[in-house]
């Protein structure tokens, strides 16, 4: 989602800055495959039942593909949350890439997917989220059982599933001439080909030269026995091969098309027509112009069939395109990045001669995902680049947006078709002692109040004020009905709740820096004092501010370390703690945040994600997660810390209900006791750890947030960067 009212999107900003790389990844972490000394604590394993908390998509659906010969079989790809298969019997999506772990966080971005029309059980994924220098190379996963099991081949190039152009067409294709041959179009590495069903890949000749920072090949699509390739770096925009070896620019291309990026293409076999969408940028952001073209492949005749030309203040591009396999001449295209009248789907039944806007007659039913009611009413969509028509049902049409997937069975009534697919980037989790089962702070879609873990929250982004990416979320430990949040909002960037997060009131005032750099926020145990830290998205740190009147007025705290994350003592309202990650020093306040003094020093420094957690029900009992530097604990309010020898890595840490017979809360962490990062629980104050996830449940990078449940022993809530909220219970 990218709405000017809610500030920078995690997908567009975080992917392009070095500071954001640290926010998304374990930046600076040594390769986890390298040998590590074993920790001295014992490590066991306990089976857990893992499930995904329901919200309703919450991320950019970049591609949907129906299998052309198997009814009810479809796949979806996302920019940071992996791939899914549609289970038609259960009417829900099944995650296919949760087995990818910490080392492979980059592979949770799906650049493209492909099916074999002649071998329905075969599925291929091209994975890799970023092309930047700090990201690893891409990989291809291949399956002969529809994604139940995988074989993997690492690629010599990087892919960019979470960069500009991620909503373009499928860059991966099974050759129509030979099912053993696959093509993969890349952004920077030209055209790759495999002759052994994806087991090995080699670069092959292609007539256009890649731009080191460009789009390269934007899609590959079969038209009969020919293959067409879109090219996004200027010059000829469309190439073709008829023998799978030599490629030529398609003759007669419209003069205006060379100045635009070919976004997607779909082939109508009955009409022998290729429909193409174009825009002045690849999207999903920044498109202001676009067109739709039709190529009669037998005659080479081009036609401009654009439904509506962007003009004046109504600027947009074109994105998705799909044809009806059952009815020749029926085609659907989508606008993209249309923020005035809002994006729509145009449908034609006569090959593009006339078009009807499906939005104009649509009825949207978002009762299953109430957060989509942001503003006053649900929007038909934004960032629509994925459009698919069921080859067995002409009225079953789906389209992806920046937040969910909509579907219809009659072209009039639309509802999210999203069960099982969750893609949010989770930044904060709080399991309160009463009220909601869970509170979550998310990238792009704000703060959610989870009455249930199996039903989309009825109170979330749509509850006024409308709220985008969350940067802070805190509850008053002795007054849990009082909650505060920070982030990007349409009525200021901070708000408070007196009913445990069910409803919110914007702060009456805010520091001027809050408009551009909202950061973490904390509230004292009694709810009387707020501490707000400010960090710009590019990593610039600013002074912290304090309020003692519920956010009406704020004063700068000159002794607060810039950009630090404040933590309130859960028992003593006078105590706050801040970890200065630049200097490796803990700062302490005993006067309700008015002033801070140095505590323990000479601790790990240099990473903004080193963080403090305060054990519930205790004063001054602090735990410091310092990633690969390990785990530290203080029992004297941060005056001194002792390093635990039971694990060598700690990335996120939280607390839950104590084990039966135990006096200390259960401790949960994403950490490492062996040679890999996993999810662990300790029932003996960190002396030993039990691994509670398994190799099938890893979800890429999970180092942002974790918490236990204070009401249910053993239950844990885990935040992921693209697979939503995972929660687990002991079996």
Buried (B, 14 or more C-beta within 10 A) or exposed (E): BBBEBBBBBBBBBBBEBEBBBBBBBBBEBEEBEEEBEEBEBEBEEBEBEBBBBBBBBBBBBBBBBBBBBBEBBBBBBBBBBBBBBBBEEEEBBBBBBBBBBBBBBBBBBBBBBBBBBEEBBBBBBBBBBBBBEEBBBBBBBBBBEBBEEBEBBEBEBBBBBBBBBBBBBBBBBBBBBEBBBBBBBBBBBBBBBBBEBBBEBEBBEBBBEBEEEBBBBBBBBBBEEBBBBBBBBBEBBBBBBBEBEEBEBBEEBBEEBBEBBBBBBBBBBBBBBBBBBBBBBBBBBBBBBBBBBBBBBEEEEBBEBBBBEBEEEBBBBBBBBBBBBEEBBBBBBBBBBBBEBBBBBBBBBEBBEEBBBBBEEBEBEBEBBBBBBBBEEBBBBBBBBBBBBBBBBBEBBBBBBBBBBBBBBEBEEBBBBBBBBBBBBBBBBBBBEEBBBBBBBBBBBBBBBBBEBEBBBBBBBBBBBBBBBBBBBBBBBBBBBBBBBBBBBBBBBBBBBBBBBBEBBBBBBBBEBBEBBBBBBBBBBBBBBBBBBBBBBEBBBBBBBBBBEBBEBBEEBEBBBBBBBBBBBBBBBBBBBBBBBBBBBBBBBBEBBBBBEBBBBEBBBBBBBBBBBBBBBBBBBBBBBBBBBBBBBBBBBBBBBEBBEBBBBBBBBBBBBBBEEEEBBBBBBBBBBBEBBBBBBBBBBBEBBBBBBBEEBBBBBBBBBBBBBBEBBBBBBBBBBBBBBBBBBBE
